[in-house]
Each structure stands twice: as C-alpha cells, then as structure tokens.
Amino acid sequence: MQTLAPRRPVCINLNSDGSIQRNEAQMTREQTLDRIFAMNPTATSEFLDCFDDECLGEYLDHLNAASQPRGRMAIWVRPTRNRAVVTAPTRD
C-alpha cells in the first residue's frame, strides 16, 4: 500500500481586483522558463516566447497546482481575467 506524505498548507493572497498576489522574489523570465521546462518537457521556447511574464507566472502556478495530489486540500484559483467557459458566434 502506498503512503502519501501530508501536503503543505496553501495560502493564496488576492489583490483588490481579485488577481493572485505573487509572493515569490520576482523570478526572472529565464528562471520561470526553466521551471516550466522542468515541469513540462513538451513546452517549446518558441511557443512560450509568445507570452508575457505575468502569463508565464500564472502558467507555472497552474503547473504547480496540477502536480499536487487531488483532494479537498488541492486548491487552484483561476485568474479573474481568464473565464472558465468561452463562447464564440458560429460562422455562416
């Protein structure tokens, strides 16, 4: 039988506009990209170069949350600027 280690508590601070307040010591773009490549080896630098630093940070947050075991303690807060469901009119 596999034994799971206890998870660390998660603290998510929100700004007044509802966006996630980052508490890391402002990683450089290269550090962020290195961590993304370590967690997602299929990501390419050509693709990730299309995104600004804030979007890359949000993606890294999402990768970190997705790598944790699922359950009641698994928490990820969708950034307020990203909608969960997107629709588009049909083309005739």
Secondary structure as the mmCIF struct_conf table of DSSP 4:
data_model
#
loop_
_struct_conf.conf_type_id
_struct_conf.id
_struct_conf.beg_label_comp_id
_struct_conf.beg_label_asym_id
_struct_conf.beg_label_seq_id
_struct_conf.end_label_comp_id
_struct_conf.end_label_asym_id
_struct_conf.end_label_seq_id
HELX_LH_PP_P HELX_LH_PP_P1 LEU A 4 PRO A 9
STRN STRN1 LEU A 14 LEU A 14
TURN_TY1_P TURN_TY1_P1 SER A 16 ASP A 17
BEND BEND1 GLY A 18 GLY A 18
HELX_LH_PP_P HELX_LH_PP_P2 SER A 19 SER A 19
STRN STRN2 ILE A 20 ILE A 20
HELX_LH_PP_P HELX_LH_PP_P3 GLN A 21 ARG A 22
BEND BEND2 GLU A 24 GLU A 24
HELX_RH_AL_P HELX_RH_AL_P1 ARG A 29 MET A 39
TURN_TY1_P TURN_TY1_P2 PRO A 41 THR A 42
HELX_RH_AL_P HELX_RH_AL_P2 SER A 45 LEU A 48
TURN_TY1_P TURN_TY1_P3 ASP A 49 CYS A 50
BEND BEND3 PHE A 51 PHE A 51
HELX_RH_AL_P HELX_RH_AL_P3 ASP A 53 ALA A 66
TURN_TY1_P TURN_TY1_P4 SER A 67 SER A 67
BEND BEND4 GLN A 68 GLN A 68
HELX_LH_PP_P HELX_LH_PP_P4 PRO A 69 ARG A 70
BEND BEND5 GLY A 71 GLY A 71
TURN_TY1_P TURN_TY1_P5 ARG A 72 MET A 73
TURN_TY1_P TURN_TY1_P6 THR A 80 ARG A 81
BEND BEND6 ASN A 82 ASN A 82
BEND BEND7 ALA A 84 ALA A 84
HELX_LH_PP_P HELX_LH_PP_P5 PRO A 89 ARG A 91
#
